[in-house]
Amino acid sequence: MTTQLIEHERITTTLHKAKALRQYAEKVITIGKQDPTHQNIGRAQSIITTSFASKKLFLELAPRFKDRKSNFTRIVPMGNRKGDNAKMAYIEYLDNEIEKYEKTIERQNKENGLVPDVEKFERKVFTQERDFFKEKLNEIEEEQIKLNSIIDAQAAEGKGDAADLQKQKRNLEVSKKFFEKKLQQVEHDLFIVNKNKYDLIKYSTYS
């Protein structure tokens, strides 16, 4: 696996194997950073198994890390594997061509507007929800005004409140409380998404 990692610079495996592989991947770079004497080449070839990997180690990988003393690799978890539910990850040497390519594509996509702005999307959705709940509350308030007018008119005529009118009144109150709670929640969410990290820390701490 160390040989494969040197040749490809990123491989996918279980998280357990990636952690075990890391010590060999780090050790072989430390060897490769030394003078390519027969002894050091022999030490490296006791870990890696192909001449291509050996040449790449001494001529390409090790020089890349000449200014770095350790931590030449990165492990990135990838979730669980279907079937046996094993935790998966990929391990890679830093500053590899795959990583550079991914960063270039990501930067180009951002420049071309192809990467979604999550905060902008959330802000749009929360704003739409807020406006919807406000509209529903306005409708309920209008219905309550009309219903109260009918109830008052009947009371003036001495007819008393009809059971169905009282039921409608209770239903409107329930609906009003429901949408008030929804509005309160979405206004909170909108407040959070509009805040910068420092204000968010203050809000979470002191509110």
C-alpha positions in Angstrom: 0.0 0.0 0.0 2.9 2.3 0.6 4.1 1.6 -2.9 0.7 2.4 -4.3 0.5 5.6 -2.3 3.8 6.8 -3.6 2.9 5.9 -7.2 -0.6 7.4 -7.1 -0.2 9.9 -4.2 -3.8 9.3 -3.1 -5.5 6.0 -2.4 -8.8 5.0 -0.8 -9.0 2.4 1.9 -10.5 1.8 5.3 -9.8 4.4 8.0 -8.1 1.7 10.1 -5.7 0.8 7.3 -5.1 4.5 6.4 -4.0 5.2 9.9 -1.7 2.1 9.9 -0.3 3.0 6.5 0.5 6.6 7.6 3.5 5.6 9.7 5.1 3.9 6.7 4.3 6.6 4.3 5.8 9.2 6.6 8.9 7.1 7.4 9.7 6.5 3.7 9.7 10.2 3.0 12.1 10.8 5.8 14.4 8.2 4.2 14.0 9.7 0.8 15.0 13.2 2.1 18.5 11.8 2.9 21.3 11.3 0.4 20.4 8.5 -2.1 23.2 6.2 -1.0 23.0 2.5 -1.5 22.2 2.1 2.2 19.3 4.6 2.1 18.0 3.2 -1.2 18.0 -0.2 0.4 16.1 1.1 3.4 13.5 2.6 1.2 13.2 -0.6 -0.9 12.6 -2.6 2.2 9.2 -0.7 2.4 8.4 0.0 -1.3 8.3 -2.7 -4.0 8.8 -1.2 -7.4 11.7 0.7 -9.0 9.3 3.3 -10.3 8.2 4.1 -6.7 11.8 4.2 -5.5 12.8 6.7 -8.2 9.8 8.8 -7.6 10.5 8.9 -3.9 14.0 10.2 -4.2 13.6 12.4 -7.3 10.1 13.9 -6.8 8.3 13.2 -3.5 11.1 13.8 -1.0 12.3 17.0 -2.6 8.8 18.3 -2.4 9.0 18.2 1.4 12.5 19.5 1.8 11.3 22.3 4.0 8.9 20.1 6.0 10.1 18.0 8.9 7.0 15.8 9.3 3.3 15.4 8.5 3.7 14.7 4.8 0.3 13.0 4.5 -3.3 13.8 5.1 -6.2 11.4 6.0 -9.7 12.4 5.0 -12.7 10.4 6.2 -15.3 9.4 3.6 -18.1 7.9 5.5 -19.1 4.2 5.9 -18.8 1.5 3.2 -22.0 -0.2 2.1 -22.3 -3.8 3.2 -20.0 -4.1 6.2 -20.4 -0.4 7.3 -16.6 -0.1 7.6 -15.3 3.5 8.0 -13.6 4.6 4.8 -11.0 7.3 4.1 -8.5 8.4 1.6 -4.9 9.1 2.4 -2.7 11.3 0.3 0.6 13.0 0.1 0.2 16.8 0.5 0.4 19.1 -2.5 -0.2 16.3 -5.0 -1.4 16.9 -8.5 -5.0 15.7 -7.7 -5.3 18.2 -4.9 -3.9 21.0 -7.1 -6.4 20.1 -9.9 -9.3 20.0 -7.5 -8.4 23.4 -6.1 -8.0 24.8 -9.6 -11.4 23.5 -10.6 -13.0 24.8 -7.4 -11.6 28.2 -8.0 -12.7 28.3 -11.6 -16.2 27.2 -10.7 -16.4 30.0 -8.1 -15.2 32.5 -10.6 -17.8 31.3 -13.1 -20.6 31.2 -10.5 -21.0 27.4 -10.7 -20.5 26.8 -7.0 -23.7 27.5 -5.0 -23.6 30.1 -2.3 -25.2 28.2 0.6 -25.7 31.3 2.7 -27.4 33.1 -0.1 -29.7 30.2 -0.7 -30.6 29.8 2.9 -31.2 33.6 3.1 -33.6 33.3 0.1 -35.5 30.3 1.6 -35.8 31.8 5.0 -37.0 35.2 3.6 -39.6 33.4 1.5 -40.8 31.4 4.5 -40.9 34.6 6.7 -43.0 36.4 4.1 -45.3 33.4 3.8 -45.9 33.1 7.5 -46.5 36.9 7.8 -49.1 36.6 5.0 -50.9 33.7 6.7 -51.0 35.7 10.0 -52.5 38.7 8.1 -55.1 36.4 6.6 -56.0 35.0 10.0 -56.2 38.5 11.5 -58.6 39.5 8.7 -60.7 36.4 9.3 -60.8 37.1 13.1 -62.0 40.7 12.5 -64.8 39.5 10.3 -65.7 36.7 12.7 -65.8 39.1 15.7 -68.0 41.4 13.7 -70.5 38.7 13.1 -70.4 37.6 16.8 -70.8 41.2 18.0 -73.8 41.6 15.6 -75.5 38.5 16.8 -74.9 39.5 20.4 -76.5 42.9 19.7 -79.6 41.1 18.3 -79.7 39.0 21.5 -79.1 35.8 19.6 -75.9 34.8 21.5 -72.9 33.2 20.0 -73.5 30.2 17.7 -71.5 27.1 18.5 -70.0 26.9 15.0 -68.8 30.5 15.2 -67.1 29.8 18.5 -65.5 26.7 16.9 -64.2 28.9 14.1 -62.8 31.4 16.5 -60.9 28.7 18.4 -59.5 27.2 15.2 -58.3 30.7 14.2 -56.5 31.1 17.5 -54.8 27.7 17.1 -53.7 28.6 13.6 -52.5 32.0 14.7 -50.3 30.5 17.5 -49.0 27.9 15.0 -47.9 30.5 12.4 -46.6 32.9 15.1 -44.3 30.1 16.3 -43.2 29.3 12.8 -42.5 33.0 12.1 -40.5 33.3 15.3 -38.3 30.4 14.3 -37.7 31.5 10.8 -36.9 35.0 11.9 -34.3 33.5 14.3 -32.9 31.4 11.4 -32.7 34.5 9.2 -31.0 36.4 12.0 -28.4 33.7 12.3 -27.6 33.4 8.6 -27.2 37.2 8.4 -24.7 37.3 11.2 -21.0 37.1 11.0 -19.1 34.5 13.1 -18.2 37.0 15.8 -21.8 38.2 16.2 -23.0 34.6 16.2 -20.7 33.7 19.1 -22.0 36.7 21.0 -25.6 35.8 20.2 -25.1 32.1 21.2 -23.4 33.1 24.5 -25.5 36.0 25.7 -29.0 35.6 24.3 
